[in-house]
Amino acid sequence: MKKLFLTMAAAAIIISACGNQKQGAKENRDINSSAINTSSSTSSEKLTKSVFVEKIWDFTKSPNEWKYLGTQPAIIDFYADWCGPCKIAGPILEEVGAEYAGKIQVFKVNTDQERELAQVFGITGIPAFLYIPAKGKPVMMSGIGRSKEETKKMFIENIEKILLVKK
């Protein structure tokens, strides 16, 4: 129980170190909107609180103990529509998710619409990604690479090291 809180507290510290990207969002949107197709068909599922507690973890019943309800490893992308780095990471994660179809699931949480879910995980900066192995504790990471290639490599390395590890 204490380990879960320490893990989540550490994740919150790491994420807050990245800062809140909302300032300058208009500039990011202007710069990135022409380069990124935001209306792609997605293989990810958007999570609301009710779907989250049904498919991922019912923190209302067991707030102190992580109990993953899924059977497949998963990544949850915590994002916001105004966030420039989120607009870059989202399509790359979709692409990687398609490459790992059948092996992992990809979910998305809009932190503006699902503030309670963001609070549960201490999200203070985005994009943030929760890597959930089929068994074991989740790992929170934030940020993206300097390029599409670096970001894609980051996702693949984390999937291989955290989600698809043979135990």
PyRosetta script that sets phi, psi and omega in degrees:
from pyrosetta import init, pose_from_sequence

init()
pose = pose_from_sequence("MKKLFLTMAAAAIIISACGNQKQGAKENRDINSSAINTSSSTSSEKLTKSVFVEKIWDFTKSPNEWKYLGTQPAIIDFYADWCGPCKIAGPILEEVGAEYAGKIQVFKVNTDQERELAQVFGITGIPAFLYIPAKGKPVMMSGIGRSKEETKKMFIENIEKILLVKK")
pose.set_psi(1, -46.9)
pose.set_omega(1, 179.3)
pose.set_phi(2, -65.6)
pose.set_psi(2, -35.1)
pose.set_omega(2, 179.6)
pose.set_phi(3, -62.3)
pose.set_psi(3, -40.4)
pose.set_omega(3, 179.5)
pose.set_phi(4, -61.6)
pose.set_psi(4, -45.8)
pose.set_omega(4, 179.3)
pose.set_phi(5, -64.1)
pose.set_psi(5, -41.2)
pose.set_omega(5, 178.8)
pose.set_phi(6, -65.1)
pose.set_psi(6, -40.7)
pose.set_omega(6, 177.7)
pose.set_phi(7, -62.1)
pose.set_psi(7, -46.1)
pose.set_omega(7, -179.3)
pose.set_phi(8, -68.0)
pose.set_psi(8, -36.7)
pose.set_omega(8, 178.5)
pose.set_phi(9, -66.2)
pose.set_psi(9, -41.4)
pose.set_omega(9, 178.0)
pose.set_phi(10, -63.7)
pose.set_psi(10, -41.0)
pose.set_omega(10, 178.3)
pose.set_phi(11, -62.4)
pose.set_psi(11, -40.8)
pose.set_omega(11, 179.3)
pose.set_phi(12, -62.8)
pose.set_psi(12, -39.5)
pose.set_omega(12, 179.0)
pose.set_phi(13, -66.0)
pose.set_psi(13, -44.8)
pose.set_omega(13, 179.1)
pose.set_phi(14, -61.6)
pose.set_psi(14, -45.3)
pose.set_omega(14, -178.0)
pose.set_phi(15, -66.7)
pose.set_psi(15, -41.7)
pose.set_omega(15, -179.1)
pose.set_phi(16, -66.6)
pose.set_psi(16, -25.8)
pose.set_omega(16, 177.5)
pose.set_phi(17, -65.5)
pose.set_psi(17, -26.5)
pose.set_omega(17, 178.3)
pose.set_phi(18, -75.5)
pose.set_psi(18, -21.5)
pose.set_omega(18, 176.4)
pose.set_phi(19, 83.1)
pose.set_psi(19, 163.0)
pose.set_omega(19, 178.2)
pose.set_phi(20, -86.8)
pose.set_psi(20, 125.7)
pose.set_omega(20, -174.3)
pose.set_phi(21, -86.1)
pose.set_psi(21, 3.3)
pose.set_omega(21, -172.8)
pose.set_phi(22, -63.1)
pose.set_psi(22, -36.6)
pose.set_omega(22, 179.1)
pose.set_phi(23, -66.0)
pose.set_psi(23, 130.8)
pose.set_omega(23, -178.5)
pose.set_phi(24, 82.0)
pose.set_psi(24, 11.3)
pose.set_omega(24, -177.9)
pose.set_phi(25, -61.5)
pose.set_psi(25, -38.5)
pose.set_omega(25, 179.9)
pose.set_phi(26, -60.6)
pose.set_psi(26, -43.5)
pose.set_omega(26, 178.9)
pose.set_phi(27, -62.8)
pose.set_psi(27, -44.7)
pose.set_omega(27, 178.2)
pose.set_phi(28, -60.4)
pose.set_psi(28, -42.5)
pose.set_omega(28, -179.9)
pose.set_phi(29, -62.2)
pose.set_psi(29, -44.0)
pose.set_omega(29, -179.6)
pose.set_phi(30, -64.9)
pose.set_psi(30, -42.4)
pose.set_omega(30, -178.0)
pose.set_phi(31, -68.9)
pose.set_psi(31, -44.4)
pose.set_omega(31, -170.8)
pose.set_phi(32, -91.1)
pose.set_psi(32, -19.8)
pose.set_omega(32, -171.9)
pose.set_phi(33, -63.9)
pose.set_psi(33, -32.6)
pose.set_omega(33, -179.5)
pose.set_phi(34, -76.7)
pose.set_psi(34, -23.9)
pose.set_omega(34, -176.2)
pose.set_phi(35, -92.0)
pose.set_psi(35, -11.9)
pose.set_omega(35, -172.7)
pose.set_phi(36, -124.2)
pose.set_psi(36, 131.1)
pose.set_omega(36, 176.7)
pose.set_phi(37, -89.2)
pose.set_psi(37, 106.0)
pose.set_omega(37, -177.5)
pose.set_phi(38, -89.0)
pose.set_psi(38, -4.4)
pose.set_omega(38, -178.4)
pose.set_phi(39, -108.6)
pose.set_psi(39, 44.4)
pose.set_omega(39, 178.4)
pose.set_phi(40, -84.3)
pose.set_psi(40, 156.6)
pose.set_omega(40, 174.4)
pose.set_phi(41, -74.3)
pose.set_psi(41, 133.0)
pose.set_omega(41, -172.3)
pose.set_phi(42, -108.6)
pose.set_psi(42, 151.4)
pose.set_omega(42, 173.6)
pose.set_phi(43, -102.5)
pose.set_psi(43, 1.4)
pose.set_omega(43, 179.6)
pose.set_phi(44, -93.2)
pose.set_psi(44, 164.1)
pose.set_omega(44, 179.0)
pose.set_phi(45, -117.7)
pose.set_psi(45, 129.9)
pose.set_omega(45, 176.7)
pose.set_phi(46, -77.6)
pose.set_psi(46, 136.4)
pose.set_omega(46, -177.9)
pose.set_phi(47, -107.0)
pose.set_psi(47, 131.8)
pose.set_omega(47, 166.5)
pose.set_phi(48, -100.5)
pose.set_psi(48, 172.0)
pose.set_omega(48, 178.6)
pose.set_phi(49, -58.1)
pose.set_psi(49, -44.1)
pose.set_omega(49, -176.4)
pose.set_phi(50, -65.2)
pose.set_psi(50, -39.7)
pose.set_omega(50, 178.0)
pose.set_phi(51, -70.8)
pose.set_psi(51, -38.1)
pose.set_omega(51, 178.5)
pose.set_phi(52, -58.6)
pose.set_psi(52, -49.6)
pose.set_omega(52, -177.9)
pose.set_phi(53, -69.3)
pose.set_psi(53, -20.7)
pose.set_omega(53, 177.9)
pose.set_phi(54, -83.1)
pose.set_psi(54, -39.1)
pose.set_omega(54, -171.8)
pose.set_phi(55, -107.6)
pose.set_psi(55, -23.8)
pose.set_omega(55, -172.6)
pose.set_phi(56, -111.1)
pose.set_psi(56, -66.9)
pose.set_omega(56, -176.5)
pose.set_phi(57, -158.1)
pose.set_psi(57, 124.5)
pose.set_omega(57, 178.0)
pose.set_phi(58, -88.6)
pose.set_psi(58, 83.6)
pose.set_omega(58, -179.0)
pose.set_phi(59, -70.3)
pose.set_psi(59, -11.4)
pose.set_omega(59, 176.7)
pose.set_phi(60, -75.9)
pose.set_psi(60, -28.9)
pose.set_omega(60, 179.5)
pose.set_phi(61, -95.0)
pose.set_psi(61, -33.5)
pose.set_omega(61, -180.0)
pose.set_phi(62, -133.8)
pose.set_psi(62, 70.7)
pose.set_omega(62, -175.3)
pose.set_phi(63, -67.1)
pose.set_psi(63, -20.3)
pose.set_omega(63, -176.6)
pose.set_phi(64, -103.0)
pose.set_psi(64, -2.1)
pose.set_omega(64, -177.0)
pose.set_phi(65, -135.8)
pose.set_psi(65, 120.7)
pose.set_omega(65, 178.4)
pose.set_phi(66, -71.6)
pose.set_psi(66, 122.8)
pose.set_omega(66, 176.0)
pose.set_phi(67, -134.0)
pose.set_psi(67, 96.9)
pose.set_omega(67, -179.5)
pose.set_phi(68, -68.5)
pose.set_psi(68, 128.8)
pose.set_omega(68, -176.5)
pose.set_phi(69, -93.0)
pose.set_psi(69, -11.0)
pose.set_omega(69, -179.7)
pose.set_phi(70, -83.5)
pose.set_psi(70, 170.4)
pose.set_omega(70, 178.4)
pose.set_phi(71, -110.9)
pose.set_psi(71, -19.9)
pose.set_omega(71, -179.3)
pose.set_phi(72, -109.0)
pose.set_psi(72, 146.7)
pose.set_omega(72, 173.5)
pose.set_phi(73, -57.0)
pose.set_psi(73, 153.8)
pose.set_omega(73, -175.8)
pose.set_phi(74, -146.2)
pose.set_psi(74, 158.8)
pose.set_omega(74, 170.9)
pose.set_phi(75, -124.6)
pose.set_psi(75, 133.3)
pose.set_omega(75, 173.6)
pose.set_phi(76, -111.4)
pose.set_psi(76, 123.7)
pose.set_omega(76, 178.8)
pose.set_phi(77, -96.0)
pose.set_psi(77, 110.1)
pose.set_omega(77, 174.9)
pose.set_phi(78, -89.5)
pose.set_psi(78, 119.2)
pose.set_omega(78, -172.2)
pose.set_phi(79, -143.9)
pose.set_psi(79, 175.8)
pose.set_omega(79, 169.3)
pose.set_phi(80, -142.9)
pose.set_psi(80, 150.6)
pose.set_omega(80, -177.4)
pose.set_phi(81, -63.1)
pose.set_psi(81, -29.7)
pose.set_omega(81, -177.2)
pose.set_phi(82, -83.3)
pose.set_psi(82, -9.6)
pose.set_omega(82, -172.3)
pose.set_phi(83, -81.9)
pose.set_psi(83, 114.7)
pose.set_omega(83, 179.3)
pose.set_phi(84, -58.0)
pose.set_psi(84, -52.5)
pose.set_omega(84, 178.1)
pose.set_phi(85, -59.7)
pose.set_psi(85, -32.1)
pose.set_omega(85, 177.9)
pose.set_phi(86, -65.4)
pose.set_psi(86, -37.8)
pose.set_omega(86, 179.5)
pose.set_phi(87, -67.3)
pose.set_psi(87, -26.7)
pose.set_omega(87, 176.7)
pose.set_phi(88, -79.6)
pose.set_psi(88, -47.1)
pose.set_omega(88, -174.8)
pose.set_phi(89, -68.8)
pose.set_psi(89, -38.0)
pose.set_omega(89, -174.9)
pose.set_phi(90, -53.2)
pose.set_psi(90, -55.5)
pose.set_omega(90, 180.0)
pose.set_phi(91, -63.4)
pose.set_psi(91, -33.2)
pose.set_omega(91, 178.7)
pose.set_phi(92, -67.6)
pose.set_psi(92, -42.7)
pose.set_omega(92, 177.4)
pose.set_phi(93, -63.8)
pose.set_psi(93, -37.8)
pose.set_omega(93, 176.5)
pose.set_phi(94, -60.4)
pose.set_psi(94, -44.1)
pose.set_omega(94, 179.5)
pose.set_phi(95, -62.2)
pose.set_psi(95, -47.2)
pose.set_omega(95, 179.1)
pose.set_phi(96, -65.1)
pose.set_psi(96, -41.3)
pose.set_omega(96, 177.9)
pose.set_phi(97, -58.5)
pose.set_psi(97, -38.9)
pose.set_omega(97, 178.2)
pose.set_phi(98, -66.0)
pose.set_psi(98, -37.0)
pose.set_omega(98, 178.2)
pose.set_phi(99, -66.5)
pose.set_psi(99, -28.8)
pose.set_omega(99, -179.7)
pose.set_phi(100, -105.0)
pose.set_psi(100, 20.7)
pose.set_omega(100, -179.5)
pose.set_phi(101, -55.5)
pose.set_psi(101, 135.1)
pose.set_omega(101, -178.2)
pose.set_phi(102, 88.6)
pose.set_psi(102, -14.9)
pose.set_omega(102, 179.9)
pose.set_phi(103, -108.0)
pose.set_psi(103, -33.5)
pose.set_omega(103, 178.9)
pose.set_phi(104, -137.6)
pose.set_psi(104, 163.2)
pose.set_omega(104, 172.9)
pose.set_phi(105, -115.3)
pose.set_psi(105, 148.4)
pose.set_omega(105, 177.1)
pose.set_phi(106, -119.6)
pose.set_psi(106, 128.5)
pose.set_omega(106, 178.0)
pose.set_phi(107, -122.5)
pose.set_psi(107, 157.7)
pose.set_omega(107, 177.9)
pose.set_phi(108, -130.3)
pose.set_psi(108, 140.1)
pose.set_omega(108, 175.5)
pose.set_phi(109, -126.1)
pose.set_psi(109, 117.6)
pose.set_omega(109, 175.3)
pose.set_phi(110, -79.3)
pose.set_psi(110, 110.7)
pose.set_omega(110, -174.0)
pose.set_phi(111, -68.1)
pose.set_psi(111, -21.2)
pose.set_omega(111, 175.7)
pose.set_phi(112, -74.4)
pose.set_psi(112, -35.2)
pose.set_omega(112, -178.8)
pose.set_phi(113, -88.9)
pose.set_psi(113, -26.5)
pose.set_omega(113, -176.3)
pose.set_phi(114, -122.2)
pose.set_psi(114, 62.7)
pose.set_omega(114, -176.9)
pose.set_phi(115, -60.9)
pose.set_psi(115, -35.9)
pose.set_omega(115, -179.4)
pose.set_phi(116, -62.8)
pose.set_psi(116, -41.4)
pose.set_omega(116, 177.9)
pose.set_phi(117, -64.4)
pose.set_psi(117, -39.9)
pose.set_omega(117, 177.0)
pose.set_phi(118, -62.7)
pose.set_psi(118, -39.8)
pose.set_omega(118, 179.2)
pose.set_phi(119, -66.0)
pose.set_psi(119, -40.6)
pose.set_omega(119, -179.0)
pose.set_phi(120, -56.2)
pose.set_psi(120, -36.0)
pose.set_omega(120, -178.0)
pose.set_phi(121, -100.7)
pose.set_psi(121, 5.9)
pose.set_omega(121, 177.0)
pose.set_phi(122, 66.8)
pose.set_psi(122, 31.1)
pose.set_omega(122, -178.4)
pose.set_phi(123, -71.3)
pose.set_psi(123, 118.8)
pose.set_omega(123, 175.9)
pose.set_phi(124, -123.5)
pose.set_psi(124, -10.0)
pose.set_omega(124, 177.3)
pose.set_phi(125, -143.7)
pose.set_psi(125, 145.3)
pose.set_omega(125, -177.9)
pose.set_phi(126, -132.8)
pose.set_psi(126, 158.2)
pose.set_omega(126, 3.3)
pose.set_phi(127, -74.1)
pose.set_psi(127, 148.6)
pose.set_omega(127, 176.4)
pose.set_phi(128, -132.6)
pose.set_psi(128, 144.5)
pose.set_omega(128, -174.5)
pose.set_phi(129, -129.7)
pose.set_psi(129, 125.9)
pose.set_omega(129, 177.5)
pose.set_phi(130, -101.7)
pose.set_psi(130, 114.4)
pose.set_omega(130, 178.1)
pose.set_phi(131, -94.0)
pose.set_psi(131, 120.6)
pose.set_omega(131, -175.2)
pose.set_phi(132, -116.8)
pose.set_psi(132, 106.1)
pose.set_omega(132, 174.7)
pose.set_phi(133, -70.2)
pose.set_psi(133, 158.3)
pose.set_omega(133, 179.7)
pose.set_phi(134, -59.3)
pose.set_psi(134, -34.8)
pose.set_omega(134, 176.5)
pose.set_phi(135, -133.5)
pose.set_psi(135, 138.7)
pose.set_omega(135, -179.8)
pose.set_phi(136, 110.7)
pose.set_psi(136, -175.5)
pose.set_omega(136, -175.1)
pose.set_phi(137, -87.6)
pose.set_psi(137, 148.0)
pose.set_omega(137, 177.5)
pose.set_phi(138, -74.6)
pose.set_psi(138, 159.4)
pose.set_omega(138, 178.9)
pose.set_phi(139, -126.6)
pose.set_psi(139, 125.7)
pose.set_omega(139, 179.0)
pose.set_phi(140, -97.1)
pose.set_psi(140, 134.2)
pose.set_omega(140, 175.1)
pose.set_phi(141, -138.0)
pose.set_psi(141, 157.1)
pose.set_omega(141, -179.5)
pose.set_phi(142, -137.7)
pose.set_psi(142, 166.5)
pose.set_omega(142, 176.4)
pose.set_phi(143, 87.9)
pose.set_psi(143, 171.8)
pose.set_omega(143, 178.9)
pose.set_phi(144, -134.1)
pose.set_psi(144, 168.9)
pose.set_omega(144, 177.3)
pose.set_phi(145, -76.4)
pose.set_psi(145, 177.0)
pose.set_omega(145, -179.2)
pose.set_phi(146, -78.3)
pose.set_psi(146, -15.7)
pose.set_omega(146, -180.0)
pose.set_phi(147, -142.3)
pose.set_psi(147, 170.8)
pose.set_omega(147, 176.8)
pose.set_phi(148, -60.2)
pose.set_psi(148, -42.2)
pose.set_omega(148, -178.3)
pose.set_phi(149, -62.6)
pose.set_psi(149, -43.5)
pose.set_omega(149, 179.1)
pose.set_phi(150, -65.6)
pose.set_psi(150, -40.0)
pose.set_omega(150, 179.7)
pose.set_phi(151, -66.0)
pose.set_psi(151, -44.6)
pose.set_omega(151, 178.8)
pose.set_phi(152, -62.2)
pose.set_psi(152, -42.8)
pose.set_omega(152, 178.5)
pose.set_phi(153, -60.8)
pose.set_psi(153, -41.4)
pose.set_omega(153, 178.9)
pose.set_phi(154, -59.9)
pose.set_psi(154, -47.6)
pose.set_omega(154, 179.5)
pose.set_phi(155, -60.8)
pose.set_psi(155, -46.8)
pose.set_omega(155, -177.4)
pose.set_phi(156, -63.3)
pose.set_psi(156, -44.4)
pose.set_omega(156, 179.4)
pose.set_phi(157, -61.8)
pose.set_psi(157, -42.5)
pose.set_omega(157, 179.7)
pose.set_phi(158, -67.7)
pose.set_psi(158, -37.1)
pose.set_omega(158, 177.2)
pose.set_phi(159, -62.9)
pose.set_psi(159, -46.4)
pose.set_omega(159, -178.1)
pose.set_phi(160, -67.8)
pose.set_psi(160, -40.4)
pose.set_omega(160, -175.9)
pose.set_phi(161, -80.9)
pose.set_psi(161, -33.2)
pose.set_omega(161, -173.3)
pose.set_phi(162, -105.2)
pose.set_psi(162, -42.9)
pose.set_omega(162, -171.6)
pose.set_phi(163, -93.9)
pose.set_psi(163, -36.9)
pose.set_omega(163, -172.6)
pose.set_phi(164, -109.7)
pose.set_psi(164, 24.7)
pose.set_omega(164, 179.8)
pose.set_phi(165, -71.0)
pose.set_psi(165, 130.7)
pose.set_omega(165, 176.4)
pose.set_phi(166, -84.1)
pose.set_psi(166, 121.7)
pose.set_omega(166, -178.2)
pose.set_phi(167, -105.9)
pose.dump_pdb("model.pdb")
